[in-house]
Amino acid sequence: MNFLIFIPNTFSFIFGKKIDSHPKKNLLVILEWAQLLAVLGIILGMSLREIHASLSLTIILTCVFLASMVGLNTYTVQDALVPKLIPTKDLAKAEMYMSVAYNGTDYVFTAASGFLLSVISYIPLLFIDIVTFLGSILFFRRIEFKEIIEQTNERTDFLSGLRFIWHNKVVLAITLGGAIANFLFAGLNVYQLLIAREVGDSTFYGLLVSASAIGTLVGTTLGANLVLQRLSVGKAFWLATALFGTGIGLTALVPNRFGFLLLWFLSCLFLGVTHVTQKPILQTEIPDEHLGEVFSAFYTVTIPTLALGSLIFGFLANFLSWRLFVVLFAFSFILVSLLYFSNKTLRQYDIS
């Protein structure tokens, strides 16, 4: 199942040219309808489970694959549309709201789903999904923006986005850093369970996840707002990356649960800052007419490392203790921050 969720990301660069050549508002509506239909297909597959098991499984897996492919392109279209709606100087502020919307609803609905599954079956939850897609469609249709697609004589192909990343050193640094970070985050997801088992119990695991969620949300709002009043987005980006990794690494030295949770929470404040600062740099650095193809290529490189990291760290967890992992995590994030710092343009990047 995870393979079917992540594999479409590998080929997302194929859709970039289409995103750039069509009105983004219309694409968002179409993509939401496509996800809605995919969820209906999953419901149909589940309903056929008792009648024809193999057909049911085929329908479910096919619809999961399609939902994942469509869902990824929804994010790409949004990333390409926002710079057309928002002045450059306000992109960081817009990303604060977007991050709260993404992460906040993710955390809230994940928690709510866990509770609802203990009360009702999964099919009513999928119907709730359908209602949310209908809501998204209504909101997207209300966007008052008529996009003019600029015609260009520049010849591009499916690999143009990847070539742009390779030749633009700022975007290349962020892409490489993002790929490494996602690889490590996959490992962190694995090791959080091991940390909870050794440091506390199932309750501690819940507190650990909550500390991550709340810390990240506070970081994307209050934290990012305070930091960006004093620092440029480039400086805030590389510095927050280093401080987040360092904080996670220092948890290996904390002897008690309360101190561990506090340091974890404080570290995730800086993670929230990186969420707010990364996207505006990319949206400013990439020409408007190529936002779709470059963001598609960006996700092609950065998202599949999550799947790779899950496999590798799932195996390494049998041999590598959590303390060694968080030290490795910290060292790697410091190297990523040095990668950002080594690019003079990136470390001084300013969009105000």
N, C-alpha and C positions, 0 to 999 in steps of 0.2 A: 504493500500500500504506500509506504513512504517513497519507494522508487517511483511510483506513478505520480506522486505529488511533486517530487523534485525534478524528474527528468524533463518536463516541459521547459523548465528554466534554462536548460542547456541550449535550447533552440530559440530562445526569445528574440535573438538578434534578427531572425528571419522576418519578424513582423514590424521592425522599426520603420522601414520605408513607407509602409501602409499607414502607420500612425501619423507620420509627418505629412502625408498627402491627403488626409481627410480631416474634416472638422472634429475637434476633440470632444465637444459637447455631444454630438451625435454618436460618436464612438462609445462614450461612456454609457449612454442609454442602451445601445445595442449589446454591449458587453454585460450589463446588468441583466438584461433579458436572457442572454445566453447562460449566465450562471443560474438564473432562476429555473430555466428549462433543465439544466444539468441536475439540480437538486430534485426536481420532479422525477427525473430519470432514476435517481438513487432511491427515491420513495417507491417507484414502480418496481425496481429490482428487489427491494426488501419485501415488498408485498408478494412477490413471486417465489420467495424462498422455500415455502412449504410445497409449492406446486412443481417447480422445476429448478433445482438447486444450481445446476451448472449455468443455466440461462440467467438466473438471478445474479450469480457472481460476475458473469461477463458484463451484464448491464451496469452493475455497481462500479466495477473497475473502470469501464469505459467512461462512465459519467464523472468519476473522480478525476481521471486524466483530463477530460475536457474542462471540468471546473477549475482545475489547477492552471491549465494553459490560459483560460480566459481571465482568471483572477489576476495572474501576473501582469497581463497586458492592461488590466484596469489600473494598476499602480503606475505603470509606465505612462499611460495616457494622462493620468492626474499630474504626474511629475512634469510632463510636457505642457500641460495646460496652465498650471499655476503661474509661471512667469509671464504668460500672455494676459493674465487678469490682474496681477499685482505689480506695482512699481518695484524696481530692483532693490531700492533701499528698504522695502518692507518685506522682502522674501524671508528673512530670518524670523520676523514676527509671525508671518504666515505659517512657517514650518513649526513654530511653537504650537499653534492651534491644530495643525495637521497631526503632530505627534501625540498631542493629548487625545485627539479623536481616534487615532489608530490604537495607541497603547491603552488608553482608558477604557474604550469599549471592549478591547480584547480581554483585559483583566476582569472587567465586570461581567461580561457574558461568559467567560470561562468559568468563573466562580458560580454564576447563576446556573449554568448548564450542569455543573457537578451536582448542585442541589436538586434541580428539576429532574435529573435522571434517576434520583432516588425516589421520586414521587410519581413521575409519568414515564411512558416509554419514549424511545428515541424518535419515532415517526412524528409525534406532535412537535418535537423540537425542530425537526426539519421543516415543518410547516411554518414555524416561527421564522426560520431562515427565509422562507419565501416572502413573508410579510416584510422583512427588513429589505429584501431586494426591491420589492415594490415601492417601499419608502424611498430608497436610493434613486430609483427611476424618476419618481415625482420631483425630488429635490434637484436632480441633474437637469431635468427639463425646465426648471425655473431659473436656471443660470441665464442671465441677460447678457449674452455676448455673441456677437456674430463674427466668427473667425474668417479672415481672408487668407486663403492659402496662397502663399507667394510662389509663383512659377519661377523655376531656375533652370538655366542651361547646364548647370553643373551635373556631370554624369556620376551617378552613385550606384552601388550594388549592395548585396546583402552584407558584405564585409566592410562597408564604409564606416560603420560605427566602431568596429573593432580597430580599424586603421586610425580613426580619429583619436581613440584612446591611446594608441601606441605613440602617436606623434605629439600629443599634448601632454607635457610632463606633469602638469598639475592634476589633470584627470587621471593620468596613469598612476600617479602616486596614491591617489584616493582609491582607485580601483584595486590596486595590489593590497593596500592596507585593509580595504573592505573584505577582500577574499580571505586574507589571513585572519581577520577578526571573526568572521563567520565560522571559519574552521575551528577557532578556539571557543566560540560561544557554543558550538555543538558539544564540545568536550565539557564545558561548564554545565550544560544541561544534564549530562551523564553524571558528573561528579557531585552535583548538588544533592543527589540521593545518597551518595556515599558519605558526604559531609554530615548530612542529617542523621544517618545511621550511627556514625561514630561520635559526633558531638552531642546529639540529642536523641530525638525520636520522631515519630510521624508529625507530632505537633510542632516540633522545631522545624521540620521541613516546610510546613505551612507558613511559619513565621519567616523563614528564609526567603521563600517565594514572595511573600508580602513585602518584606524589606526591599527586595529587588524592584517590585512593581511600584511601590510608593516612592522609593528613592528616585527611580527613573522619571516618574511623573512630576515630582517636585523639581527635579533637575531640568526638565524640558520647559517648565514655566518660570518659577521664581528664580531658580539657579541660572538659567540661560539669560533671563532678563537682567539680572544683576551683573553677570559676567560681561555681556555684550554692551553694557553701558560704559565699561572700562577698557575692554580689549576689542581688537578687530576679530572678525570671524575666523580668520586664519590662525591667529595666535591662540584664540580660545579653543580651536579645534585640536591642534597638536598638544597643547598643554592639558586639556581635559582628557585626552586619550592616554597620556602618560600617567596622570593622577588616578584615573580609573584602574588601570592595570596595576599600579603600585599598591593601591588600597586593597585590591583583591589579594595580591601576593602577601601583604602584611597580616592577613587573617591567619596565616600558618603559625604566627607567633602569639596569637591571642589565647590565653588560657581558659577563659570563661565564656559562657553562652551569650550573656548580655553584651559584653565587649565585642564579641564576634558579630552579632546582629547589628550593633551600632556602626562598626567599621564597614560592614557590608552595605548598609544603608547609605552611609556617607560616600562610599565609592560609587554607588549607582547614581548619585547626584551628578557626578561628572559624566557618566554614561548618557544621562539625559541631555547634557550640554552638547555632547558629540552628535546626538540625534538632530539637534536644532541647527548646528553649524555646518554639517557635511552637505546636505542637499542644496542650500542656497549657493554654496561655492560652485557646485556642479551646474546648477541652473544658470548662473551668471557666466560661467566659463564656456558653456556650449552655445553655439549660435542657435537662435530660435528655430530656424528652419531645419535643424538637425537634432533637436531635443529627443524626438521619438527614437531615432535609430541609435543614438549614442546611449541613452538610458537603457534601451533594450540590450545593447551590447554589454553595458555595465552589469546588468542583472545576469546575463549569460556567464560572466566571469565570477561574480561574487556569490550568487545564491547556491550553486551546486556544491560549493565547499562545505555547506552545512551538512549535506548528506554524507560527504566523504569524512568529515570530522566525526559524525555520529558512529560510523563504522569503525574508524581507527581507534577512537577513544573508548568505544564500547569494548574493544579488544584489550587496549592498554590498561583499562581499569582493573583487570585481573592481576596486574603486576605493579602498577604505578600508584603510590599512595596519594591521597587527596592533597596532602601538604606539598609533595613534590609537584603535583599538577598546578596548584595555584602559584607556586614560584615560577614554573615554566610559563604559565599564563602571564604573569607580571613581566617577566623578562621579554616575552614576545611582544606584548603591548608597548613596552618601552622602546623596543626596536622599531615598531610601527610608527610611534610618535617621532622617533629620530628620522625615519623615512620622510615624514611630513615636514619636519624641521629643516631637513637638508635641501628642500626646494625653497629657494628664497622667495619666489612669487607666492607660494602657498602659505608660508609662515607669516607673510605680511599681508595676506589677502584681506581686502576690505570692500564691502559693498554699500557702505553708507553714502 
